[in-house]
Amino acid sequence: MAIQPPDAIDADGTAPAAVTDRRGRELRDLRISVTDRCNFRCRYCMPREVFGPEFRFLPRGEILTFEEIARLAGIFAAHGVRKLRLTGGEPTLRADLPALVRMLAQIPGVEVALTTNGSLLQHLARPLADAGLTRITVSLDSLDDAVFRRMNDADFPVAEVVAGIEAAEAAGFRPVKINAVVRRGVNDHTALDLARHFKGSGHIVRFIEFMDVGVSNGWRLDDVVPGAEIIARIHAEAPLVPAEPNYTGEVVRRWRYADGSGEIGAITSVTQPFCGGCTRARLSADGQLYTCLFAASGTDLRAPLRAGAADGEIAAIIAGRWARRDDRYSELRSQATAGLPRVEMSYIGG
């Protein structure tokens, strides 16, 4: 399917000015959930006691088709989005994912990235690269096999994920970014091992503070390991120097090894919120637009899409919703926010 420029683009081929929200934040990044299903049951995302055999996942007919995703992505691109990231659930469970990547890669001016648990990368890395995927991020919470199996709660071996990272590198993805969610008393004692393993590899490990996304992961502040604490542990062994952000709105705080052997990062939503620079929107697998990872509800884009709305009409819905955006949950996080309803991370892709 060839992607036509949306009719929201001006006749001379230029896009309208990027929309901004009430805090002056532009819409630049779109995370697209392609499925709400996952083959892992990580406790910080999809605990098995909630997402068990009786859990009702989205029926196929409610999930956006590839053509619908590509059309919406094109409309978002017309309003300033430059980064598309495919998420889930686990996005590689979506059948024929490279076909979607190929469609999205035809949209002018955007790059297409993927966040995955790495379980199927050995088979998919090359087809995804051939389809036009530009970047891959792999979730890997520990290199200790016993710890990793407990965390994914699917008895999946860490060696298979490492092999997936190697397959991604062989397919031309360099650097691969490795995301590790750190929980005190669970895997924080293995964080230094992750840093050591990938130091000098050309890949980048980012340590993520355990967040209170959704309402089912049993989040407690006592379980959070501050990013600064992880960085200090690594710095004590391998000196680090701060690095500037790659772009405005980047959520990771970057450090380079002083000896020039690479970099690491920390994503510190709890201890050092970055709401002020957040440029991300999220599209759920069933076409709901969310303007914050901690949102309670979304804006339905699937209904107007399937009702025959023109691109300009859908663009107006998107722009209007973003213009009303005032989200800053992580800056407000307190006892007062603890009981608020929040969409589950597996539904909108983190």
N, C-alpha and C positions, 0 to 999 in steps of 0.2 A: 504493500500500500504506500503510495507516494504521499508525503505530508504537504498539503497546500498551506501557504501562509494564511493564518486566520483572518477573517474579515475585520478583526479589531486592529489590524495593521493598516497604517495610512496608505493612501493610493500610491505615494512615491516610494513605498517599500520600507519606510522607517517605522519604528515602533513608537507608540505614545510614551510619554515620560513615565518612569516607574512610579507606582502608587506608594504612598507612605501612610503609616498609621498615625494614631494620635500622639505618639512619642517620636515621630520623625523617622521611624525605621522603614526602610524600603523592603519590598518583596523581591528577594533574589534567589531563594532556594526552595525547592519543592521536593519533599520526600513522599514517594508514592508506594503505598502498601499494595502489593499485588495478590496477597492472600493473607488470611488470618490464621492459617494453620502452620504448625511447626512440628518437627520430629524430635525436638528437645522439650524438656519440661523444667527449664531453669527456674529456680525458686524466686528470683528477683523479677521474673517476667510472667511465666506461665506455670505456677505451682500446680502439681498434679492433683491435689485435692480439690482444686477449682476446675482445672481444665482436664478433667478425667473422661472416661468413656461415655458418660452421659451428657457432656457439654455439647451444646448446639453451635456448631460453626456455621458460617454463612453458606446458604445454598448457592449452587453454581449460578443460578439465574440472577442473584442479587449482586454478584461480583461484576465489576466493570470488565468489558471485553478489551482486548488489546487495542482495537480501533477506537474505543471510547477513551481509553487512557491516553493514546497518542493525540487524539483531538484535544482533550483537556490540557495536556502538556503543551501543545502548540499555543493554546490561548494564554496559558500562564507565561510562556516565553514572550508573547507579544506584550506583556505587561512587566517585563524586566527580569523574569526568572532566567538565570544562567546556569544553574546546577540542578540536575534531576538525579535523585538517588532512589534506587529501587530497594524496598524493604519488605517486611512481612509483618507478622509471622516470619517464616523462613522463605524468602523469595524464590530460592532455587527449587522449591517444591511445585511451583507453578509450571505446568507443562509448556514446553517449547519457549522457555524464557528468552533465548537468543532472538527469536522472531520479534518479540517486543522491543528488545534492545535495538535491533536493526531499524525498526520504525522510528524510535525516539532519536536515534543518531542522525536521522535525516532532518530534524528540526534545526533550522539555522541558529547559530549562536549559542548552543547549549552543550554542556558536557554531561555524559551519562555515567553514573557511578552505581555501585552495588554494595550493600552491607549484608553479610551472610555468616552463618555459623560454620561454614567451610566444609560441611559434611559431604557435599556432592561436588566440590570444586575439582577433584581429580578428573572428573569426566566433563565438567562444564567450562573450565577456565578457557580452553582453546576456542570452543564455539562462541563463547561470550566475547572474547577478544576479536575474533573474526567478524562478529556482528557490529562492532563499533564501541563496545564498552571501554571507558577510559580509565577507570579507577576501581579498585576493590578494597573493601575493609572487611576483615575477618574478626569475629568475636572469639576470643580465646582467653579464658579467665585464669588458667593455670597450666603449667607444663607438667605438673605432678599428675600422673594418670589417675590415681585414686581420688584426688581432690577434684579433678576435672569431671570424672564420672559422677561423683556425688553432686556436683553443681549442675550438670546438664540433666541429671535424673533420668537418663535414658540408656545408661551403661554404654555410652559411646566413647571409644578410645581416643585419647589425645593424639596418638600417632597418625590417625586418619586426617585430623584437622591440619596437623603440621604438613602432611603430604599434600593436602589441598593448597596450602600456602606455597609450597615448592612448585606445584603445578601452575599456580597463578604466575609465579615469577618466570617459569619457563615459557609461559604464553605471552610474556612481555609486560606484565604488570609490575612496575618497580617505581617507587616503593609500594609494597603492600602495607596497609595500616592495620595494626592489630589492636583491637579494643579489649580491655580487661576490666570488668566490673569488680571492684574490690570490696569485700565485706570483712569486717573485723572478726577474727576467730574462725573464719571459714577458709579464706585463701590469701589473706594479707601476708602470711609468712612465706608465700611463694612468689610475691611480686618481684623481688630482687632477682630471682631465677629467670623470670621473663625478660627483664632488662638485660641481664648477662647474655642470655641466649641470642638475642637479636642485635646486640651491640656489634657494630661493624658489618652487619648483613646488608645494609642499605634499606631495611624495613624500619617502620616507626611504630613503637608501642605507645599507646595512650591509655593511661589509667583513669577509670571513671568512678567517681564517687557513687555509692549505692544511693539511688533516688527513690522518692515516694511516688513513683508513677503508678496510676491506678489505685485500687484499694485492696488488692488481694495478695500482695507480696510480703506482708508482715513487716513493713519498714519501721525501724526505730532509729533515732538519732545515734544511739549508742553503737549501732552497727556500722556507722559511717567512718571510714578511714579518710581523713582529710588529704586532699591531693598534696598539700605541702609536706605532710608527713612522709608520704611515699617518695617524693622528690628528695627530701632530706636523707632518707635511707640510701637512695642510689648515689646521691652526691658524696656521701661519706666514703663510698668505695670507688666511684668513678666521677671525678669532679665535673660539674655542669655549669654552663653559663646561659643566662636567659636569651631567648631568641624572639625577634619581632613577629607579630602575626603575619601570615601570608596574605591576608586580605581583611578588609573591614567586616566585622561580624563573625570572624572565626571564633568558635567556641572553645577551642583547646588552648591552653597555656603551654608554650613551647620552650624546651630547653635543648641545647646542643652539648654533646660531650666536649670537654675542653681539649681533648686530644684529636678532635676532628673525626671521630669514628661514628658519627650519626647523631640522631636526636630522639628524644622522648617527649611525651606530653601528658598533661593532666586536664581532665574535664571536671570542673569543680562547681557543679550546679548548686550544691548545698552550702559549701563554705565560702565560695566566692562567685556569687551569681553573675551571669552575663546577659541578663534580660535586656539591658540597655542597648545591646548591639545585635539582638536576635532578628534575623531576616528570613526565618524559616516558616513555611506553611506545610501542612501535612494533608495528604489525600488518602483516605481509608480505602480499603479494597472495594467497598460498596459505594464509593463516590461521595463521602462526606468530607467537607473541608474543615480542618481544624487549624486554629491559629496559635496554638500552644500545646506543648507536650502534656501539660497538666490540665487541659481543658475538660469541661464536663459534657459539652455537646458540640456538634458540628453544624455546618450549613450544607444542605443537600444540593449537590450538583448533578446527581444521577437523574433525578426526576425531570428537571428542565431539559437535560440532554436527551433523554428518551422521549420527551414530549415534543421534540422537534425544534427547540429553541435555536436561534441563530448564534453564531460565535459571539457576536457583539452583545447579545443579551446575557449570555453566560459570563462574558468578560465583565459586564456591569455588575453582576452578582458578586464576582470575585473581588473586584475593585471596591465595591461598597462595603463588603465584609471586612476587607483589610483596612479600609479607611476608618472603620469603627473600632479597630483593634486597640486594646489598652492592656494586654496581658503582661503581667510581671510576677507570676506566681512565686518563683524562686526568691525574689526580693522580699516577698511578703510572708514567706513560709514561717509559721508559728503554730502555737496551740490552736489559734483561731482558724487556721486553714486545715488542720488535721482531719476534720470530719467532712470536708467538702467532697462531693462526688467528683471522680476523675476517670477519664477513659483509660482502659487498660493499654499498656505499651504494646502488647502483641497485636492490637487492633489498628494502631497507627504507626507502628514501626520504629518507635524510639526517636 
